[in-house]
Each structure stands twice: as C-alpha cells, then as structure tokens.
C-alpha cells in the first residue's frame, strides 16, 4: 500500500499541474478530466493515509 499511495499521489500532483496548464490553454475537456483525476486520486490518497496511517498499521 505504501508504493501505491506514492504512485497515486504523483498522479494527483500531475493532474493538478495539468489542470493549471489546461486553464492557460483554455481547454475545457482537459480541465474537466484533469480536475476529476485530481479529486479522485487526491481524495483516495488523503483518506487512505488519514484512516490507515503512513506506513499503514497491520492488524
């Protein structure tokens, strides 16, 4: 789960960067997809770390 959180975190960061670039280019479809990816992956990473900790605890 540790490596997965790092990978998903990187995807969320790249989606945020892509959203900013899409706003500069005024590309509506790119804004929507990048924003959706940022919200989904970012929320997954934040909530997983908040509820399981980093590194995750073993039960």
C-alpha positions in Angstrom: 0.0 0.0 0.0 3.0 2.3 0.6 4.1 2.4 -3.0 0.5 2.6 -4.3 0.0 5.8 -2.2 3.2 7.3 -3.6 2.1 6.5 -7.2 -1.4 7.8 -6.7 0.0 10.9 -5.0 2.2 11.6 -8.1 -0.8 11.1 -10.4 -2.8 13.6 -8.3 0.1 16.1 -8.5 0.5 15.7 -12.2 -3.3 16.1 -12.6 -3.1 19.4 -10.7 -0.2 20.6 -12.9 -2.2 19.6 -16.0 -5.3 21.5 -14.7 -3.2 24.7 -14.4 -1.8 24.2 -17.9 -5.3 23.5 -19.3 -6.6 26.7 -17.8 -3.7 28.6 -19.6 -4.7 26.9 -22.9 -8.4 27.3 -22.2 -9.1 23.7 -23.0 -12.4 22.8 -21.3 -12.3 19.0 -21.8 -8.7 18.8 -20.4 -9.8 20.9 -17.4 -12.6 18.5 -16.6 -10.6 15.3 -16.9 -7.6 16.7 -15.0 -9.8 18.1 -12.3 -11.7 14.8 -12.0 -8.4 12.9 -11.8 -7.0 15.2 -9.2 -10.1 15.0 -7.0 -10.4 11.2 -7.2 -6.8 10.3 -6.8 -6.1 13.0 -4.3 -9.0 12.2 -2.1 -8.1 8.5 -2.2 -4.6 9.2 -1.1 -5.6 11.7 1.7 -8.3 9.5 3.1 -6.2 6.3 2.9 -3.4 8.0 4.8 -5.8 9.5 7.3 -7.5 6.3 8.1 -4.7 3.8 7.8 -1.7 5.9 8.6 1.6 6.1 6.7 3.0 3.5 6.9 -0.2 1.5 7.3 -0.7 -0.4 10.5 -1.1 -4.1 10.4 -4.0 -5.6 12.3 
